[in-house]
Amino acid sequence: MAKEIEIEFKNLLTKEEFEKLKSYFQVNESSFQSQTNYYFETPDFTIKEHGGALRIRKKSLTSYTLTLKIKQAVGHLEINQKISQTEASTMLKTFVLPDGEVKDYINEVKLNLNALVLIGDLTTNRVEFPYENGLLVLDHSTYLNHEDYELEFEVSDENIGRQQFINLLEKQQIPQRETLNKIRRFFNVKQGNQTN
C-alpha cells in the first residue's frame, strides 16, 4: 500500500495554452498515456463531505489502482491499493470494496460506505515529467460530453512548490485560475454547474 500526503497545484488551461506548454516542454503526442478513473460515492455524498474521492484508476488492460483521497490541512491523504482486473470488474459491478488497505482505512476511521454507487468515469490523456523539485503533469480529460485541459504540479514542499508553479504560469503568460480537482469538476458538469 502507498499511503502519502499529496501536495499539488492545479490550473485549468485553454486548448491553446495546453498546446503552448506541449511545445515549450517538447512533448510529443506519443508521450501521452491514457487512463480512466471510475468514481464511486454514497447516495448521501459521505466521501464528498469529507473532502474526498474514491476511484478505480485503469491505466492499461492489467493495471488497476483503488484510491481513497481525504482532504488534510495541507494536501490530501492518498491511500493507493493495487487491485486485480477481477477485483476491479467485481467492484464496478457490485460496488463492494475489495479487501485491503482502502477498506481497512475506511473501517478504521468509521466512514460508512456500505451503499456505494458508481457515479461515472473520466478519461485523461496524461504526460508527466520532472520539473524543478517536483512532477509536472499535462492532462486532457473527457467526461460527460465535456473536455478540459489542466496543468498540475506535484511537490513535496508546499511553499517552494507554490512559488515555482506561479513562476511557470507567469513565464508562460498563463493566468492563474482557481481550479477544482477532477472529481469536483466532474460533479459540477454532472449537476449542470460549469464552474471550475
C-alpha positions as CSV (number, residue, x, y, z in Angstrom):
1,M,0.0,0.0,0.0
2,A,1.1,3.5,-0.7
3,K,-0.1,6.0,1.9
4,E,1.1,9.5,1.3
5,I,0.2,13.2,1.6
6,E,-0.3,14.6,-1.9
7,I,0.6,18.3,-2.4
8,E,-0.3,19.6,-5.8
9,F,-1.1,22.8,-7.6
10,K,-3.6,22.9,-10.4
11,N,-4.5,25.4,-13.2
12,L,-7.1,24.9,-15.9
13,L,-5.8,25.7,-19.3
14,T,-7.3,26.7,-22.6
15,K,-6.6,24.4,-25.5
16,E,-4.2,27.0,-26.9
17,E,-2.3,27.2,-23.5
18,F,-2.1,23.4,-23.4
19,E,-0.6,23.3,-26.9
20,K,1.8,26.1,-26.0
21,L,3.1,24.1,-22.9
22,K,3.4,20.9,-25.0
23,S,5.6,22.9,-27.5
24,Y,7.6,24.6,-24.8
25,F,8.4,21.3,-23.0
26,Q,8.8,19.5,-26.3
27,V,6.2,16.9,-25.5
28,N,5.1,14.6,-28.3
29,E,1.6,13.3,-28.7
30,S,3.1,9.8,-28.4
31,S,4.3,10.6,-24.8
32,F,0.7,10.8,-23.5
33,Q,-0.8,7.8,-21.7
34,S,-4.5,7.2,-21.4
35,Q,-6.1,6.4,-18.0
36,T,-9.7,6.1,-16.9
37,N,-11.0,7.0,-13.4
38,Y,-14.2,5.3,-12.2
39,Y,-15.7,7.4,-9.4
40,F,-17.7,6.0,-6.5
41,E,-19.8,7.8,-3.9
42,T,-22.6,7.1,-1.5
43,P,-26.2,8.4,-2.1
44,D,-25.7,11.0,0.7
45,F,-22.3,12.1,-0.6
46,T,-20.3,10.9,2.5
47,I,-17.0,10.9,0.7
48,K,-17.5,14.4,-0.8
49,E,-18.5,15.7,2.7
50,H,-15.0,14.6,3.9
51,G,-13.4,16.4,1.1
52,G,-12.5,13.1,-0.5
53,A,-12.8,10.9,-3.6
54,L,-12.9,7.2,-4.1
55,R,-11.9,5.8,-7.5
56,I,-10.6,2.9,-9.5
57,R,-7.9,4.1,-12.0
58,K,-7.4,1.9,-15.0
59,K,-4.0,2.6,-16.7
60,S,-3.9,-0.4,-19.0
61,L,-5.7,-3.7,-19.5
62,T,-4.0,-5.1,-16.4
63,S,-3.1,-2.1,-14.2
64,Y,-5.8,-1.1,-11.7
65,T,-5.4,1.0,-8.6
66,L,-8.1,1.7,-6.0
67,T,-7.6,5.1,-4.4
68,L,-9.2,6.9,-1.5
69,K,-8.3,10.6,-1.1
70,I,-9.2,12.5,2.0
71,K,-8.6,16.3,2.4
72,Q,-6.0,17.2,5.1
73,A,-4.8,20.6,6.4
74,V,-2.2,20.5,3.7
75,G,-2.9,18.4,0.6
76,H,-4.7,15.1,0.6
77,L,-4.1,11.8,2.3
78,E,-4.0,9.4,-0.5
79,I,-4.3,5.6,0.0
80,N,-3.5,3.6,-3.1
81,Q,-4.1,-0.1,-3.4
82,K,-3.2,-2.2,-6.4
83,I,-6.1,-4.4,-7.4
84,S,-6.5,-7.1,-10.0
85,Q,-8.6,-6.9,-13.1
86,T,-11.1,-9.3,-11.5
87,E,-11.3,-7.2,-8.3
88,A,-11.9,-4.0,-10.4
89,S,-14.5,-5.7,-12.5
90,T,-16.3,-7.1,-9.4
91,M,-16.3,-3.6,-7.7
92,L,-17.6,-2.0,-10.9
93,K,-20.5,-4.5,-11.0
94,T,-21.3,-4.9,-7.3
95,F,-20.0,-1.6,-5.8
96,V,-18.4,-3.6,-2.9
97,L,-14.9,-2.7,-1.8
98,P,-12.3,-5.4,-2.1
99,D,-10.4,-6.4,1.0
100,G,-7.2,-4.4,1.6
101,E,-5.7,-1.2,2.7
102,V,-8.5,1.1,1.5
103,K,-11.3,-0.9,3.1
104,D,-9.2,-1.2,6.3
105,Y,-8.7,2.6,6.5
106,I,-12.4,3.2,5.9
107,N,-13.2,0.8,8.7
108,E,-10.5,2.4,11.0
109,V,-11.9,5.9,10.6
110,K,-15.5,4.6,10.7
111,L,-16.7,6.0,7.3
112,N,-19.9,4.4,6.4
113,L,-19.5,3.5,2.7
114,N,-21.9,0.5,2.6
115,A,-24.1,1.9,-0.1
116,L,-21.6,2.8,-2.8
117,V,-22.7,3.7,-6.3
118,L,-20.7,4.3,-9.5
119,I,-21.3,7.9,-10.4
120,G,-19.3,7.9,-13.7
121,D,-16.0,7.8,-15.4
122,L,-13.4,10.3,-16.6
123,T,-10.7,9.5,-19.2
124,T,-7.5,11.5,-19.2
125,N,-4.6,11.6,-21.6
126,R,-1.6,12.5,-19.4
127,V,2.0,13.2,-19.7
128,E,4.2,13.8,-16.6
129,F,7.8,14.7,-16.3
130,P,10.3,16.2,-13.7
131,Y,10.3,19.9,-13.3
132,E,12.1,22.0,-10.7
133,N,11.7,20.0,-7.4
134,G,8.5,18.2,-8.5
135,L,6.5,16.5,-11.1
136,L,4.7,18.5,-13.8
137,V,1.6,17.0,-15.4
138,L,-0.3,18.0,-18.5
139,D,-3.8,16.5,-18.7
140,H,-6.5,16.5,-21.3
141,S,-9.7,15.0,-19.7
142,T,-13.0,14.0,-21.2
143,Y,-16.2,13.2,-19.3
144,L,-19.9,13.6,-19.7
145,N,-19.6,15.1,-23.2
146,H,-17.2,17.7,-21.8
147,E,-13.5,18.2,-22.0
148,D,-10.9,20.3,-20.2
149,Y,-7.2,20.9,-20.1
150,E,-5.1,21.1,-16.9
151,L,-1.6,21.7,-15.6
152,E,-0.7,20.0,-12.3
153,F,2.5,20.3,-10.3
154,E,3.1,17.7,-7.6
155,V,5.6,18.7,-4.9
156,S,6.9,17.7,-1.5
157,D,7.2,21.3,-0.2
158,E,4.0,23.4,-0.4
159,N,5.7,26.9,-0.2
160,I,8.5,26.2,-2.6
161,G,6.2,24.4,-5.0
162,R,3.6,27.2,-5.0
163,Q,6.2,29.7,-6.0
164,Q,7.7,27.5,-8.7
165,F,4.2,26.9,-10.1
166,I,3.4,30.6,-10.1
167,N,6.7,31.4,-11.7
168,L,6.0,28.9,-14.5
169,L,2.5,30.4,-15.1
170,E,3.9,33.9,-15.2
171,K,6.7,32.9,-17.6
172,Q,4.2,31.3,-19.9
173,Q,1.8,34.2,-19.6
174,I,-1.0,31.9,-18.4
175,P,-3.4,33.4,-15.9
176,Q,-3.8,31.7,-12.5
177,R,-7.3,30.2,-12.3
178,E,-8.9,28.7,-9.3
179,T,-9.1,25.1,-10.2
180,L,-11.2,22.4,-8.6
181,N,-9.9,18.8,-8.7
182,K,-11.2,16.4,-11.3
183,I,-13.9,14.8,-9.2
184,R,-15.4,18.2,-8.3
185,R,-15.3,19.3,-11.9
186,F,-17.0,16.0,-12.8
187,F,-19.7,16.6,-10.2
188,N,-20.2,20.2,-11.4
189,V,-20.7,19.1,-15.0
190,K,-23.0,16.2,-13.9
191,Q,-25.1,18.6,-11.9
192,G,-25.2,21.2,-14.7
193,N,-22.8,23.7,-13.0
194,Q,-19.9,24.6,-15.3
195,T,-17.7,26.3,-12.8
196,N,-14.1,25.2,-12.5
